[in-house]
Amino acid sequence: MAWKIRDGFDAFDAFELSDHLRERGWQVPAYRLPPNTQETVVLRIVVRNGFSHDLADLLLADIDAGIAHLSLPPRDRKTMHRTSYSHT
C-alpha cells in the first residue's frame, strides 16, 4: 500500500514521517516516483501474511503519534520525550 501526504501540506514531509516511524521500529520507506512524476513522494507499506490486526493498530497509533509530533513547531519537537524501538 502506498500513499502520499496531501499537496500543500507543509508542516512536515514524507521523509520526516518515515524517519519518525523508523525510530519506532517500522520500515515505512519514503521515496520519489520515477521521472515525469518525481515531484511526488510516497510512503509505502508492504503487508505480509500474518500481519495481525493488533500490529495494524500499533502501526496506525505510531503514524498518528508521528503526525502529532511532526505537526508541532520545530522548536517544540525537541522538548518531547522520545523513545526508540529496541530489537532485543
C-alpha positions as CSV (number, residue, x, y, z in Angstrom):
1,M,0.0,0.0,0.0
2,A,1.3,3.4,-0.9
3,W,0.1,6.9,0.0
4,K,1.3,10.5,-0.2
5,I,0.9,13.5,2.1
6,R,-1.6,15.9,0.6
7,D,-0.4,18.6,-1.7
8,G,0.0,22.0,0.0
9,F,0.7,20.4,3.4
10,D,3.9,21.9,4.7
11,A,4.2,21.0,8.4
12,F,6.4,18.1,7.5
13,D,7.2,15.8,4.6
14,A,7.0,12.1,3.9
15,F,10.7,11.6,4.6
16,E,10.3,13.1,8.1
17,L,7.4,10.8,8.8
18,S,9.4,7.8,7.5
19,D,12.3,8.7,9.8
20,H,9.9,9.0,12.8
21,L,8.4,5.6,12.1
22,R,11.8,4.1,11.8
23,E,12.6,5.3,15.3
24,R,9.6,3.3,16.4
25,G,10.8,0.2,14.7
26,W,8.7,0.4,11.5
27,Q,10.2,0.2,8.0
28,V,8.0,2.6,6.0
29,P,10.2,4.0,3.2
30,A,9.5,7.3,1.6
31,Y,10.7,7.8,-2.0
32,R,10.2,9.8,-5.1
33,L,8.3,8.3,-8.0
34,P,10.1,7.8,-11.4
35,P,10.9,10.5,-13.9
36,N,8.0,12.6,-15.1
37,T,6.4,12.2,-11.6
38,Q,9.5,12.8,-9.4
39,E,7.8,15.6,-7.6
40,T,5.5,13.1,-6.0
41,V,6.8,11.4,-2.8
42,V,5.1,8.4,-1.4
43,L,5.3,6.3,1.7
44,R,4.9,2.5,1.2
45,I,3.9,-0.4,3.5
46,V,4.2,-4.0,2.5
47,V,1.7,-6.1,4.4
48,R,2.7,-9.7,4.6
49,N,0.7,-12.8,5.5
50,G,0.4,-12.9,9.3
51,F,0.3,-9.1,9.8
52,S,-2.2,-9.1,12.6
53,H,-5.0,-6.6,13.5
54,D,-3.0,-5.9,16.7
55,L,0.1,-4.9,14.6
56,A,-2.0,-2.8,12.3
57,D,-3.4,-1.0,15.4
58,L,0.1,-0.4,16.6
59,L,1.3,0.9,13.3
60,L,-1.7,3.3,13.0
61,A,-1.1,4.5,16.5
62,D,2.6,5.2,15.7
63,I,1.6,7.0,12.5
64,D,-0.9,9.2,14.4
65,A,1.7,9.9,17.1
66,G,4.2,10.8,14.4
67,I,1.8,13.2,12.7
68,A,1.0,14.8,16.0
69,H,4.7,15.2,16.9
70,L,5.8,16.4,13.5
71,S,2.9,18.9,13.3
72,L,4.3,20.8,16.3
73,P,6.5,23.8,15.6
74,P,10.2,22.6,15.2
75,R,11.2,24.3,18.5
76,D,8.6,22.3,20.4
77,R,9.6,19.0,18.9
78,K,12.8,19.0,20.8
79,T,11.1,19.2,24.2
80,M,9.1,16.0,23.7
81,H,10.4,12.8,25.3
82,R,11.5,10.5,22.6
83,T,11.6,6.7,22.9
84,S,13.1,4.3,20.4
85,Y,12.4,0.8,19.5
86,S,14.5,-1.9,20.9
87,H,15.2,-5.0,18.8
88,T,16.2,-7.1,21.9
